[in-house]
Amino acid sequence: MIITFCVLGADLKKVNFLQMKFTRYLPNQSKFTELLMFRVLNEVCHGGVSATLAKIRSRYWIPIGRQIVKRVLKDCLICRKYYLKPAQQITAQLPKNRVFENPPFTVTGIDFTGPDILRSGKDSQQKSYIALFICAVTRALHIELTDMKMKSFISCLKRFFARRGSCEVVISDNAKSFKTTDNILKEFPKIIVYLNLKKFVAILEITWQFIAPHTPWCVASTNGS
């Protein structure tokens, strides 16, 4: 098979490199041109538009060659994998309790960190946890030392209310101590007269919200991570 090329002399007749002195002209709409570009594309290891075009122009001249190379690169599956833009993360709107102006700790996230080993004597050690109370708006932090028992956590909660004031919303995960405390708060009207704890009447208005199991990212701004 004999292929005839149109050769361009242009202003490079004094160049001693023969292929640049007589550049071969290729039509931009030819199937041969497209196949040649795919071959050159493999030779330059799919290096992009500029590398492919520079390799082709060292031997051939193609009108509007850059546009033709871009079109060929769009049809190349390997190049599409290399240069395809990753999916953009769609950011959700912040919830109201994160942006609404309120006093500190109006919306509070509660989390535990630990355990920490404490020494209570020469040979006695006990396991303890740190309770983190985090404001959802200001990110203010209140720390209490406690353990995972329900009674200890309620005492910890009372100390927090005594110093920071009551909350409107409490957000936490599904820890057993949190759920037990929530149940006690629901039964609080029945025992408040007996205990005569008038300072904790505000606890009745607290809304305790639990996130779905195994979804810590739901409270990323109000947990101890």
Contacts in CASP RR format, 6 or more apart in sequence:
PFRMAT RR
TARGET T0000
AUTHOR 0000-0000-0000
METHOD contacts of the structure
MODEL  1
MIITFCVLGADLKKVNFLQMKFTRYLPNQSKFTELLMFRVLNEVCHGGVS
ATLAKIRSRYWIPIGRQIVKRVLKDCLICRKYYLKPAQQITAQLPKNRVF
ENPPFTVTGIDFTGPDILRSGKDSQQKSYIALFICAVTRALHIELTDMKM
KSFISCLKRFFARRGSCEVVISDNAKSFKTTDNILKEFPKIIVYLNLKKF
VAILEITWQFIAPHTPWCVASTNGS
3 32 0 8 1.000
5 24 0 8 1.000
5 25 0 8 1.000
5 26 0 8 1.000
6 24 0 8 1.000
6 25 0 8 1.000
7 22 0 8 1.000
7 23 0 8 1.000
7 24 0 8 1.000
7 25 0 8 1.000
8 22 0 8 1.000
8 23 0 8 1.000
8 24 0 8 1.000
8 25 0 8 1.000
8 61 0 8 1.000
9 21 0 8 1.000
9 22 0 8 1.000
9 23 0 8 1.000
10 23 0 8 1.000
12 20 0 8 1.000
12 21 0 8 1.000
12 23 0 8 1.000
13 21 0 8 1.000
15 21 0 8 1.000
19 58 0 8 1.000
19 59 0 8 1.000
20 58 0 8 1.000
23 57 0 8 1.000
23 59 0 8 1.000
23 60 0 8 1.000
23 61 0 8 1.000
24 59 0 8 1.000
24 60 0 8 1.000
24 61 0 8 1.000
25 60 0 8 1.000
25 61 0 8 1.000
25 62 0 8 1.000
26 32 0 8 1.000
26 33 0 8 1.000
26 36 0 8 1.000
26 60 0 8 1.000
26 61 0 8 1.000
26 62 0 8 1.000
27 33 0 8 1.000
27 62 0 8 1.000
27 63 0 8 1.000
28 62 0 8 1.000
28 63 0 8 1.000
28 64 0 8 1.000
28 65 0 8 1.000
28 68 0 8 1.000
33 62 0 8 1.000
33 68 0 8 1.000
34 68 0 8 1.000
34 72 0 8 1.000
36 56 0 8 1.000
36 60 0 8 1.000
37 52 0 8 1.000
37 56 0 8 1.000
37 68 0 8 1.000
37 69 0 8 1.000
37 72 0 8 1.000
38 72 0 8 1.000
38 76 0 8 1.000
40 52 0 8 1.000
40 55 0 8 1.000
40 56 0 8 1.000
41 47 0 8 1.000
41 52 0 8 1.000
41 72 0 8 1.000
41 73 0 8 1.000
41 76 0 8 1.000
41 79 0 8 1.000
43 55 0 8 1.000
44 51 0 8 1.000
44 52 0 8 1.000
44 55 0 8 1.000
46 76 0 8 1.000
46 78 0 8 1.000
46 79 0 8 1.000
46 82 0 8 1.000
48 73 0 8 1.000
48 79 0 8 1.000
48 83 0 8 1.000
49 66 0 8 1.000
49 69 0 8 1.000
49 70 0 8 1.000
49 73 0 8 1.000
52 69 0 8 1.000
52 72 0 8 1.000
52 73 0 8 1.000
53 65 0 8 1.000
53 66 0 8 1.000
53 69 0 8 1.000
56 62 0 8 1.000
56 65 0 8 1.000
56 69 0 8 1.000
62 68 0 8 1.000
73 79 0 8 1.000
73 80 0 8 1.000
73 83 0 8 1.000
74 80 0 8 1.000
97 107 0 8 1.000
97 136 0 8 1.000
97 137 0 8 1.000
97 169 0 8 1.000
98 107 0 8 1.000
98 136 0 8 1.000
98 137 0 8 1.000
98 221 0 8 1.000
99 137 0 8 1.000
100 137 0 8 1.000
101 137 0 8 1.000
102 137 0 8 1.000
102 168 0 8 1.000
104 135 0 8 1.000
104 137 0 8 1.000
104 138 0 8 1.000
104 140 0 8 1.000
104 164 0 8 1.000
105 133 0 8 1.000
105 135 0 8 1.000
105 140 0 8 1.000
105 142 0 8 1.000
105 164 0 8 1.000
105 165 0 8 1.000
105 167 0 8 1.000
106 135 0 8 1.000
106 137 0 8 1.000
106 167 0 8 1.000
106 168 0 8 1.000
106 169 0 8 1.000
107 135 0 8 1.000
107 136 0 8 1.000
107 137 0 8 1.000
107 167 0 8 1.000
107 168 0 8 1.000
107 169 0 8 1.000
107 171 0 8 1.000
107 222 0 8 1.000
108 133 0 8 1.000
108 134 0 8 1.000
108 135 0 8 1.000
108 136 0 8 1.000
108 167 0 8 1.000
108 169 0 8 1.000
108 170 0 8 1.000
108 171 0 8 1.000
108 222 0 8 1.000
109 132 0 8 1.000
109 133 0 8 1.000
109 134 0 8 1.000
109 135 0 8 1.000
109 136 0 8 1.000
109 170 0 8 1.000
109 171 0 8 1.000
109 172 0 8 1.000
109 219 0 8 1.000
109 222 0 8 1.000
109 223 0 8 1.000
110 131 0 8 1.000
110 132 0 8 1.000
110 133 0 8 1.000
110 134 0 8 1.000
110 170 0 8 1.000
110 171 0 8 1.000
110 172 0 8 1.000
110 178 0 8 1.000
111 131 0 8 1.000
111 132 0 8 1.000
111 134 0 8 1.000
111 172 0 8 1.000
111 173 0 8 1.000
111 219 0 8 1.000
111 222 0 8 1.000
111 223 0 8 1.000
111 224 0 8 1.000
111 225 0 8 1.000
112 129 0 8 1.000
112 130 0 8 1.000
112 131 0 8 1.000
112 132 0 8 1.000
112 148 0 8 1.000
112 175 0 8 1.000
113 129 0 8 1.000
113 130 0 8 1.000
113 132 0 8 1.000
113 224 0 8 1.000
114 128 0 8 1.000
114 129 0 8 1.000
114 130 0 8 1.000
115 127 0 8 1.000
115 128 0 8 1.000
115 129 0 8 1.000
116 127 0 8 1.000
116 128 0 8 1.000
116 129 0 8 1.000
116 130 0 8 1.000
117 125 0 8 1.000
117 126 0 8 1.000
117 127 0 8 1.000
117 128 0 8 1.000
118 125 0 8 1.000
118 126 0 8 1.000
118 127 0 8 1.000
118 128 0 8 1.000
119 125 0 8 1.000
120 126 0 8 1.000
126 147 0 8 1.000
127 147 0 8 1.000
128 145 0 8 1.000
128 146 0 8 1.000
128 147 0 8 1.000
129 145 0 8 1.000
129 146 0 8 1.000
129 147 0 8 1.000
129 148 0 8 1.000
130 143 0 8 1.000
130 144 0 8 1.000
130 145 0 8 1.000
130 146 0 8 1.000
131 143 0 8 1.000
131 144 0 8 1.000
131 145 0 8 1.000
131 146 0 8 1.000
131 153 0 8 1.000
131 156 0 8 1.000
132 141 0 8 1.000
132 142 0 8 1.000
132 143 0 8 1.000
132 223 0 8 1.000
132 224 0 8 1.000
133 141 0 8 1.000
133 142 0 8 1.000
133 143 0 8 1.000
133 144 0 8 1.000
133 160 0 8 1.000
133 164 0 8 1.000
134 140 0 8 1.000
134 141 0 8 1.000
134 142 0 8 1.000
134 221 0 8 1.000
134 222 0 8 1.000
134 223 0 8 1.000
134 224 0 8 1.000
135 141 0 8 1.000
136 169 0 8 1.000
136 171 0 8 1.000
136 221 0 8 1.000
136 222 0 8 1.000
139 221 0 8 1.000
142 160 0 8 1.000
142 163 0 8 1.000
142 164 0 8 1.000
144 156 0 8 1.000
144 159 0 8 1.000
144 160 0 8 1.000
146 152 0 8 1.000
146 153 0 8 1.000
146 155 0 8 1.000
146 156 0 8 1.000
148 175 0 8 1.000
148 176 0 8 1.000
148 177 0 8 1.000
149 177 0 8 1.000
150 176 0 8 1.000
150 177 0 8 1.000
150 180 0 8 1.000
150 181 0 8 1.000
150 184 0 8 1.000
153 177 0 8 1.000
153 178 0 8 1.000
153 181 0 8 1.000
154 181 0 8 1.000
154 184 0 8 1.000
157 181 0 8 1.000
158 200 0 8 1.000
161 167 0 8 1.000
161 200 0 8 1.000
161 202 0 8 1.000
161 203 0 8 1.000
162 199 0 8 1.000
165 202 0 8 1.000
166 202 0 8 1.000
166 203 0 8 1.000
166 205 0 8 1.000
166 206 0 8 1.000
167 206 0 8 1.000
168 205 0 8 1.000
168 206 0 8 1.000
168 207 0 8 1.000
169 206 0 8 1.000
169 207 0 8 1.000
169 208 0 8 1.000
169 209 0 8 1.000
170 206 0 8 1.000
170 207 0 8 1.000
170 208 0 8 1.000
170 209 0 8 1.000
171 209 0 8 1.000
171 211 0 8 1.000
171 219 0 8 1.000
171 222 0 8 1.000
172 178 0 8 1.000
172 208 0 8 1.000
172 209 0 8 1.000
172 210 0 8 1.000
172 211 0 8 1.000
172 219 0 8 1.000
173 210 0 8 1.000
173 211 0 8 1.000
173 216 0 8 1.000
173 219 0 8 1.000
173 223 0 8 1.000
174 210 0 8 1.000
174 211 0 8 1.000
174 213 0 8 1.000
178 208 0 8 1.000
178 210 0 8 1.000
179 210 0 8 1.000
181 208 0 8 1.000
182 208 0 8 1.000
182 210 0 8 1.000
185 203 0 8 1.000
185 204 0 8 1.000
185 206 0 8 1.000
185 208 0 8 1.000
188 200 0 8 1.000
188 203 0 8 1.000
188 204 0 8 1.000
189 204 0 8 1.000
192 198 0 8 1.000
192 200 0 8 1.000
192 201 0 8 1.000
211 218 0 8 1.000
211 219 0 8 1.000
212 218 0 8 1.000
216 223 0 8 1.000
216 225 0 8 1.000
END
